[in-house]
């Protein structure tokens, strides 16, 4: 007789072979590959939104991003020439120190990574970083041209997370972490080397506390600029304070640092003399920066010095500008005559208010003592169903207008105890027959009740909690664990605690409390 155990290795081997074949047949991911219907539209624009710009080492050309593609432009302005095309979102281009390559951020591999494009042979871009989870952006070159630095994103358990600066060889290979994220929720990014490679600058959220705050006040300052001394590993804050400081941009001679700062309701271009520490505003017509938010792609689009160190190329008011140190800015006109692929969106008709629909989320399910029935909450009401499916689920109570939740069976299975809530009348603890009917209140004082349990002797224990936040704060005194005996008398068992656990001893229960320091 052949045992099925003997067939298991064969079955597993066949399954592995099928998986290997499927992997071989699966084409490499390509964002630009058309998955379905699309159309091509023409664009003719002379303005753009949130455009990063860089200046070539010889000062003759600019590179910028627009609507997810990269473009070359004469430094004096004119018609831009497309460097990349397709559905991939390409952004944040930077010229190499030799001017013959461009590093940029792209999702063409499926997620944001650092890529390099050669301007000499017009070959396809090559991927530098290969992160699939800790995605990278905001690239910049090491002065040697052999490495690029980028911001690696670290997600947190709450909201968007933080960032670290990582260095990657341009020929590929694993990166090296240069900085550690400040914590799980405060942002750091916009890395850039000094021209001599002695320092790495970056922007960092310096507000107090380890957690992100919404609607932060930029007036006392949010971001500050830090720098790492490469040789010693020492980190210092370069500038910050009122209005913050972000988007560090060292001058070609390394003696000055351009950055952005919030001055009341304006984002202003500043320049700091690194020797003296003197800071002065240069131009106050920048667009609003993103200091109050998680600026995972930077607080402001990249800007760059011209080689003479006397002016900068920046984006503002929808256009590109040359801003000299005296603030007499002049526009750099550009036109983009190009096309964009628009793919047909997949749409599914959804009825907004159907007569009936399937409920897919049940809460507080409790099986009866004999195992024949289960009670649960759905859409704010209690339902009961046969565990063997003899009858479909049906409403347990005939009450209306109140939220019902936290059901618990009596030991004999003849009734169900639960709590209710009403925004005007508050809540109570109730009992209803397992055959259905109207719930009978067991408490007379309105309150905020949760999670009742029924002991073997019929005593009901429940939590009486405080209101506030989404519920009214009224009836929030005398909170804790209450007991309701068979006669309906209510008593306070404990002034603190939650999650009552029953025991075989009717005189004894277990529960949790928050302790002296708020821990359970």
Secondary structure, 3 states (H helix, E strand, C coil): CCCHHHHHHHHHHHHHHHHHHHHHHCCCCCCCCCCCCEEEEEEEECCCCCCCEEECCCCCEEEEEECCEEEEEECCCEECEECCCCCCCEEEEEECCCCCEEEEEECCCCCCEEEEEECCCCCCCEECCCCCCCCEEEEEECCCCCEEEEEEEECCCCCCCEEEEEEEECCCCCCEECCCCCCCCCCEEEEEECCCCCEEEEEEECCCCCCCCCCCCCCCCCEEEEEEECCCCCEEEEECCCCCCEEEEECCCCCEEEEEEEECCEEEEEEEECCCCCEEEEEEEECCCCCCCCCCCCCCCCCEECCCCCEEEEEECCEEEEEECCCCCEEECEEEEEEEEEECCCCCCCCCCCCCCCCCCCEEEEECCCCCEEEEEECCEEEEEECCCCCCCEECECCCCCEEEEEEECCCCCEEEEEEECCCCCEEEEEEECCCECCEECCCCCECEEEEEECCCCCEEEEECCCECCECCCCCCCCEEEEECCCCCEEEEECCCEEEEECCCCCCEEEECCCCCCCC
